[in-house]
Amino acid sequence: MRLFGKSKEERKMAEFKEKQSIRNGKELKKTLKIFKENRDEIEKRTGKRPEIDDTTKLFMQKILNVWLLEGKDIDDEKFWNAVDYNKQFDYPVEYYER
């Protein structure tokens, strides 16, 4: 029986999960930046901006779904325009609300 909260192992596991989450977030941002730079380069060469790649759509759709589940009324066009230029993390969620 515990009287004082989490055990040492539980605290270590929570710290590990938090560090891993931060690391995953940084890697995701790097990946999304690379995809955006590729779209920029294609637009520069061809004069036409390509559609957002499937990987970016997948990750950003998950974020959008969480916001919608939280009851946020998100302006889809504004959100996906920010994603296209990799600015989706530059604004708080309130920026995307209608």
N, C-alpha and C positions, 0 to 999 in steps of 0.2 A: 504494500500500500504506500502510495506516494503522498506526501503532505506538502511538498514544496514545488509543484509544477513538473515540468518535463525532465526526463532523465538526461544524463550526459550524452548518451547515444542519440536521443531524439533531437537534442540541440545541434549536435554535429551534423546530423542528416538534414536538418532545416537550413543550416548555414551552407552546406554543400549544394542543396537545391537552389538556394538564392543565388549563389555564385554562378552556378550552371545557367540559370535563367538569364543573368546579366550577360554572360559570355555568349549565349545563344542569340540574345537581342543584338549584340554588337556584330555578330557574324551575319545576321539577317540584314542589318543596315548596310553592311559592306556589299553583300550580294545584290541587294536592291539598287545600290548606287552603281554597280557595274552594269546591271541591266539597263538603267536609265542612260548611262554614258553610251552604251551600244545603240540605243534608240536615237540619241542625239547625233551620233556619228552617221547612222543610216540617213537621218533627216538631212544632215549636211551634204551628204553625197548625192542623194536622190531628190531632195526637195520635198519629200513627203514623209511625214512622221509615221512610223510603223505602230501597229497596235501593241498594247501592253502584253508582255509574254505571259504564258500560263502560270509559271511559278510565282510571279509577282501577284497575279490575279488571285491565286490560291491563298497566299498569305494575307493579302489585304482583305479578301472576302471574309476570312476568319475574324479579323479585327472588326469589320463592319457588322458581322453577325452578332458579336458580343455587344456592340453598342446598341443594336436594334433590340436584343434581348433585354437590355437594361432600360428599354423604353425611350431611347433617344430617337428623335425624328430627323434623320440624316438626309441631307440633300445629296443624292447619288452623283449628280453631274459635278458638283463642286468637289466631292471626295475623290472621284476617279480622275479628275483633272489634276488634283494635287499629287495623286499617286503617279500619274504619267510623268511628272517632272520631279519625282522623288522628294516632294515637299510634305508628304503626309504626316511626318513627325515634327514639322515645324510649328504646327498649330494645336491648340487644345481641342478636344472633341466638340466643345461649344461652337467653334468656328464652323463646323460642318452642319450644325443644326439649322433647320428652316426657321 
